């Protein structure tokens, strides 16, 4: 994951990383490590995206438009992904 994307989004909002971690109620070091060294969970990415008021995919790319195509198998069901909207809808379904 490219942490500079989150850093840029924080700067655009005049928000510090500490403010982000405080808002999420997560230890600053834990949050930093999960976003820079580990694989953050979907729930963590959703929470960060919500605070920064961006869709989750925006945390993963510097592009403002993403073309995405593919299939995902989840619980023996096949989902065809043709847009970021499709992916977001699937992520919402999975997280419930």
C-alpha positions as CSV (number, residue, x, y, z in Angstrom):
1,X,0.0,0.0,0.0
2,X,1.3,3.5,-0.9
3,X,1.1,5.4,2.3
4,X,1.8,8.7,0.5
5,X,-1.8,8.6,-0.8
6,X,-3.2,8.8,2.8
7,X,-0.6,11.4,3.6
8,X,-1.7,13.5,0.6
9,X,-5.4,13.1,1.6
10,X,-4.6,14.2,5.1
11,X,-2.8,17.3,3.9
12,X,-5.7,18.2,1.6
13,X,-7.9,18.1,4.7
14,X,-5.5,19.9,7.0
15,X,-5.6,16.9,9.2
16,X,-2.7,15.2,11.1
17,X,-2.1,11.5,11.3
18,X,-2.6,11.8,15.0
19,X,-6.1,13.3,14.4
20,X,-6.9,10.5,12.1
21,X,-5.9,7.8,14.7
22,X,-7.7,9.7,17.5
23,X,-10.9,9.9,15.3
24,X,-10.7,6.2,14.6
25,X,-9.9,5.4,18.3
26,X,-6.8,3.4,17.2
27,X,-3.3,3.6,18.6
28,X,-1.3,5.8,16.2
29,X,1.6,3.3,15.9
30,X,-0.8,0.4,15.3
31,X,-2.6,2.4,12.6
32,X,0.7,3.5,11.0
33,X,2.1,0.0,11.0
34,X,-1.0,-1.6,9.5
35,X,-1.1,1.0,6.7
36,X,2.6,1.0,5.9
37,X,4.0,-2.4,6.8
38,X,1.1,-4.8,6.9
39,X,-2.0,-5.6,5.0
40,X,-4.8,-3.4,6.5
41,X,-8.2,-5.1,6.8
42,X,-11.1,-4.0,4.7
43,X,-12.7,-2.7,7.8
44,X,-9.7,-0.5,8.6
45,X,-9.6,0.8,5.1
46,X,-13.3,1.6,5.2
47,X,-12.9,3.4,8.5
48,X,-10.0,5.5,7.2
49,X,-11.9,6.2,3.9
50,X,-15.0,7.3,5.9
51,X,-13.0,9.8,8.0
52,X,-11.3,11.2,4.9
53,X,-14.6,11.2,3.0
54,X,-13.3,9.2,0.0
55,X,-14.3,5.9,-1.5
56,X,-12.0,3.0,-0.3
57,X,-10.4,2.6,-3.8
58,X,-9.1,6.2,-3.5
59,X,-6.8,5.0,-0.7
60,X,-5.2,2.5,-3.1
61,X,-4.4,4.7,-6.1
62,X,-3.4,8.2,-7.0
63,X,-5.5,8.0,-10.0
64,X,-8.8,9.9,-9.8
65,X,-10.5,7.4,-12.2
66,X,-10.0,3.7,-12.0
67,X,-10.9,1.2,-14.7
68,X,-11.4,-2.2,-13.1
69,X,-12.5,-5.5,-14.5
70,X,-12.5,-9.0,-13.1
71,X,-14.3,-11.7,-11.2
72,X,-14.3,-12.4,-7.5
73,X,-15.5,-15.7,-5.9
74,X,-16.9,-15.2,-2.4
75,X,-18.6,-18.0,-0.5
76,X,-19.0,-20.0,-3.7
77,X,-20.7,-17.1,-5.6
78,X,-19.0,-15.5,-8.6
79,X,-19.2,-11.7,-8.8
80,X,-18.4,-9.9,-12.1
81,X,-16.7,-6.6,-11.4
82,X,-17.0,-4.0,-14.2
83,X,-16.6,-0.8,-12.2
84,X,-15.4,0.6,-8.9
85,X,-19.1,0.9,-8.0
86,X,-19.5,-2.9,-8.5
87,X,-16.4,-3.5,-6.2
88,X,-17.7,-1.1,-3.6
89,X,-21.1,-2.8,-3.6
90,X,-19.4,-6.2,-3.1
91,X,-17.2,-4.8,-0.3
92,X,-20.4,-3.4,1.4
93,X,-22.1,-6.8,1.1
94,X,-19.1,-8.7,2.4
95,X,-18.5,-6.4,5.4
96,X,-22.1,-6.9,6.7
